[in-house]
Amino acid sequence: MTETPSSFAALRAATDANGGIHQTTVRTLRNLVGQARMSRGIAERIEVNLDAVGLRYLPPQIPDGQDDVVVLHTDAEGLAGVIGLVRRMVEVPAGDRRSVTAAAQLGWQLKVLRGEAGS
């Protein structure tokens, strides 16, 4: 994660070049909007800019910590399902039946994406 993109469009290009997913830091995103410090207002500006170039992100809200990692994605086919399952797992306590079910579904979906699942 040592990239220094010149724009949000460059982040989109890097995401596309990496199969629809790319990791970056809040610091990188913050720098792209020309700010030295993070705040909720700056995070919202980042979110608007990411949306403008068609990028989605995890966590679902840009965090305030400049060294926090943000996963950018294009919601490409198959990836949307994986991301949805991960979100479901995060929303319920570990060990909860819904979390265990989502984890099993996630494992199967990842195999499908890698071409390892049988028909």
N, C-alpha and C positions, 0 to 999 in steps of 0.2 A: 504494500500500500504506500508506495513512495511516489505515486504519480503526482504530477502537478498540472492538472487540466487547466486549459485556458478559459473554458466556458462550460455551461451545463450541456451544451450540444456535444462537446468533447467527451463529457462523462457518458452521454447516451451512446456515442460511437464506441467507447471502451466497453460499455455494457453489451452492445450488439456483437462486438468482436469476441466477447467471452461467452457466447452462447446465451445471452439474455440475463446474465447475472454478474454483478461486480461489487467488490467491497471497497469502501473508502472510509475516511474519518470525518467526524463533524468539523474538525479544523479545516479540512479541504473544502467542505461545503460552505463553511463560514467565510473563508477567504474569497470564494467565488462571488459572494454578495458584498465584498469589500468591507467586512467588519472585523474588528479586533477582538470583540467579546461576544459571547453568546447570551441570548435572552429568548424568552418565548416569542417575542416579536420577530427576532432574527430567524428563529426556527420556522416560523410561519412563512417568512419570505423565501427561505430555502425550499419549503414544501411546494409553494406556488411555482417556483422555478423548475423544480423536478417534474411537477405535473405538466408544465408547459412543454417539456421535451418528451413527454410520454413515459417517464420513469416512475415506478412505484418503489416503496422503500420499507424496510424493516429495521428497527421497530416501527410500528404504525404512526408514531409521532417522533420527529427528530429530537434526540436527547440534547441536554444542555452541556454535557461534558465534552470538551473539545477533542479528547482522545478516544471517545466512544466510537465504535465501529457501526457503520450503517451499511446494510446490504441493499444495493440497488437492483431492481429487476424490471423486465419489460412485460411480465405476466405472459410470457411465451406459452405456447401449448404445452400442457403437462406441468409446467412450473407453477401455474396458478393453483392447481390442485395441491401440490406439495406445500406451497406457502399457506394455503387455507388450512391444511391439516396441522402445520406447525403452529399457526395462530390458535387453533382450537386446543392444542396441547398446552399452550402457554396460559390460556384463559381458565383452565380448571386445575385444581390441586393435583400434584403428582400422586399416583396410585388410584385416583378416581377412575371409575370404570370408563367414563368418556375419554379420559386421557389415554388409558391403555388401548381402547379401541382405535383412537386416532393414531397412536403409535404403530399399531399393526397395519393400519391402512397406509400410513406413511412409508413403512418398510416396503410394502407391495408397490406403491406408486414409484418409489425410487428405483426398484428393480425394473419396472416398466420403462422408465426414462433411460436406463442403462441398457435396455434390450435384453434383460435377463429373465423376464417373467414369461412363463409358458402361456399358451392361449387357452 
